[in-house]
């Protein structure tokens, strides 16, 4: 029997994947995965809100992000099939008051079967997130907090 894995333990192996931008065919998956993950994992009580209220307003947030040319969408997919998505990230850059630049990460999602294989970490690193960069996150989940804790511990 092996010891349980802690959030700061690096993945035993990394999943090989490629990245591409969001395509129109990806939108249904992104809406579904973001809305359900945020509803169940944010810990802020969305699950106690009437479902029609939560889904209506958060769907509008996603629609506005998809229409914003400053927002980047990165899809991690199987090397042999760009339609087989392991996970994705949505974010943008912001200029700080000190003229530095910081990433704003709106959401990172990885399918359950592909978690703890370095996908979320690699997407965040691709976006410039590391232990020395100030990060702004507009949506937080317990799973996302574990990924960030692992990155900060390195």
N, C-alpha and C positions, 0 to 999 in steps of 0.2 A: 504494500500500500504506500502511495506517495503522499508527501505532505501537501496540505491544501495550498493553492497558489494565492499569494497576497497581491494587492493592486500594484505594488512597487516591483514585483518580480517581472523581469523582461520575458517576452513570449519565448517558449521553448523553440519555436521555429517561426519563420516569417513566411507569409503567403506571398507568392509571386503574382503580381498583378500589373496591369497597365492603367493609365488614366486618360480620360477624355473629358470634354465638356458635356454639359446637359443637352440632351436631344429632346425634341417634342415627345417622342415615345416614352421617355423616362418620367414624364411629369406625373402620371398616375401613381407610379411607385413612390416617387418622392413625397407626394401629398400624403399617401397612405402611411408610409413609414414614419415621416416626421410627426404627423398628427397623432398617431397611436403611441409612438414612443414618448412624445412630450406629455400626452395625457396621463400615461401610466408611470412615467419615470421622473417627472419634474419635482414631485414632492411639495408642490405649492397648492394643492387642492383642486386642480382642474377636474379630477375625477368626481368631485362633489358638485360640480357645475352641471346644469342641464346640458346634455350632449349636443342638442341643436345649437345652443349658444356657443359652446366651446368650438365646435367644428365650423360654424359659420364665420366667427371672427378670426380664428387662426387660419382658416383657408384664405381669407382676404390678406392676411399678413404674407403668406407664402406667395400668393398671386402678385403682390406688390414687389416682393423680392425677385421674382422671376422676370418682372418687367424692368427692373432697375439695371441699367448698363454698367454700374459700378460694382455689382455683386457678381462674384465668381462661383460657379458650380463645378465641382470636380467629381467625376464618377470613377470609382475604382472597379475594374472589370477583369474577367478572366482573360489571359493573354490570347487565347485562341478564339474568344467570342466576345466582342465588345457589347453584346446585348446581355451577357450574363454578369450582372452587377453584384459585387461583394458589399459595397458601401459607397457613401458619397459624403461630400462636405459642401457647405454653403458659407461664404464669408466675403469680406471686403477689407480694404485697408483704410485707415483713418490717419489724418495728420494731428499730432498732439500739440498742445500749447507750446512745448519746447522745440517745435519744428521736427521732432522725430516722427517716425511712422510706426503705428501699431496695427496688428491684425485684429479685426472684429470677426469672431467666429459666431455665426448664427446657429449652426447645427451641424453635427457630425453623426452619421448613422452607419452602422455596420450590421449586416444580417447576423442573427444569433449564431449560426453554424460557423461563421468566419471571425468571431470575436476572439481576442487574445492571441491573434496571429500577426499583430503589428499593422493592420490596415489603418485604423484610426490615427495611430501615432505617425505613420508615414504620410497620411493626408495632411495632418497638422504641420509636420515638418516641411512638407512641400510648400505650404502656405507661409512658412517662415516662423512658425511657433516653435520655441525652444525654451530651455530653462532660464534664459537671460532676457527674454522678450516680454514686455508687458502685454497681457492678453485681455481683450474685452470679449465676454461671452454674453450674447443676448438671451440664450436659452441654456439652461443647465439641467442635467440629469445625474443621477448617482453614477451611472456607467461612465459618463463623460468626466465626472470628477475623479474617478479611478484612473482613467487614461492620463489626465493631467498630473495627478499625483505621481504616477509612474514616470512621466517625462521629467518632472521636477526633481525626482530622487536620483536621476542618473548623474 
